[in-house]
Amino acid sequence: MNHEKLDCFRQLMSLAEDLAKRVAKWPRGNGFLADQLNRAMTSAVLNLAEGNGKRAYNRERRRFFQIALGSLAETSAALDLARAFGLMPAAQQAALKSRLKLAYVKIGALP
């Protein structure tokens, strides 16, 4: 599939795997945030793939990329909440957000 060739797709998949492992270790009572974080990350990955699957470089393709970017913003906000709730240290949050930003820029540059 074409989306698998995208560097930003591979970055998001790596980040999704990392996040899933981390949130699985969170204490009970934080499932609502873990679920939201996983859903936002999933949305970003799937919308990137679907948008890249569009044959023409048109509005519809761009719309899926915009949805993926919105989901990455949601993921970033969820990481902010995780830090605020004491679920991850600041250094870990910063490293994850840095990876998110790299993918965000690459998706934003897609035609």
C-alpha positions in Angstrom: 0.0 0.0 0.0 1.2 3.5 -0.8 0.7 4.9 2.7 3.3 2.4 4.0 6.0 4.2 2.0 5.4 7.5 3.8 8.0 8.4 6.4 5.3 10.2 8.4 3.2 7.0 8.4 6.0 5.0 9.8 6.7 7.6 12.4 3.1 7.6 13.5 3.0 3.8 13.7 6.1 3.8 15.9 4.6 6.5 18.1 1.3 4.6 18.3 3.0 1.5 19.4 5.0 3.4 22.0 2.0 5.2 23.4 -0.1 2.0 23.6 2.6 0.3 25.7 3.0 3.4 28.0 -0.8 3.9 28.6 -1.3 0.2 29.3 0.9 0.8 32.4 -1.1 3.7 33.8 -2.9 3.1 37.1 -6.5 2.1 37.2 -8.9 5.0 37.0 -7.2 6.6 34.0 -8.8 4.4 31.3 -10.8 7.4 30.0 -7.6 9.3 29.1 -5.8 6.2 27.8 -8.8 5.4 25.6 -9.0 8.9 24.2 -5.3 9.0 23.5 -5.4 5.7 21.7 -8.4 6.8 19.7 -6.9 10.1 18.7 -3.7 8.4 17.6 -5.6 5.7 15.7 -7.6 8.4 13.9 -4.4 10.2 12.8 -2.9 7.0 11.4 -6.1 5.9 9.6 -6.9 9.3 8.1 -3.4 9.7 6.9 -3.6 6.3 5.2 -7.0 6.9 3.7 -6.1 10.3 2.4 -2.9 8.9 0.8 -5.0 6.3 -0.9 -6.9 8.9 -2.9 -5.7 8.7 -6.4 -5.9 12.4 -7.3 -4.3 15.3 -5.4 -7.6 16.9 -4.7 -9.7 18.4 -1.9 -10.8 15.1 -0.5 -7.3 13.9 -0.1 -6.3 17.1 1.6 -9.4 16.9 3.9 -8.2 13.5 5.2 -4.8 15.0 5.9 -6.4 17.9 7.8 -8.4 15.4 9.9 -5.2 13.5 10.7 -3.6 16.8 11.7 -6.5 17.5 14.0 -6.2 14.1 15.6 -2.5 14.8 16.2 -3.4 18.0 18.0 -5.9 16.0 20.1 -3.1 13.5 20.9 -0.8 16.4 21.9 -3.5 17.8 24.2 -4.0 14.3 25.8 -0.3 14.1 26.5 -0.6 17.5 28.2 -3.4 16.1 30.4 -1.3 13.0 31.1 1.5 15.2 32.4 -0.9 17.3 34.4 -2.5 14.2 36.0 1.0 12.9 36.9 0.8 10.0 34.6 4.1 10.8 32.8 7.2 12.8 33.6 7.8 16.1 31.8 10.8 14.7 29.9 8.8 11.7 28.5 6.0 14.0 27.5 8.4 16.4 25.8 10.0 13.5 23.8 6.6 12.2 22.7 5.4 15.6 21.7 8.6 16.2 19.7 7.9 13.1 17.7 4.3 14.2 17.2 5.5 17.6 15.9 7.8 16.0 13.3 5.0 13.9 11.9 2.7 16.9 12.0 5.1 19.0 9.8 5.5 16.1 7.4 1.8 15.5 7.0 1.2 19.3 6.5 3.7 19.2 3.7 2.0 16.4 1.7 0.5 17.5 -1.6 
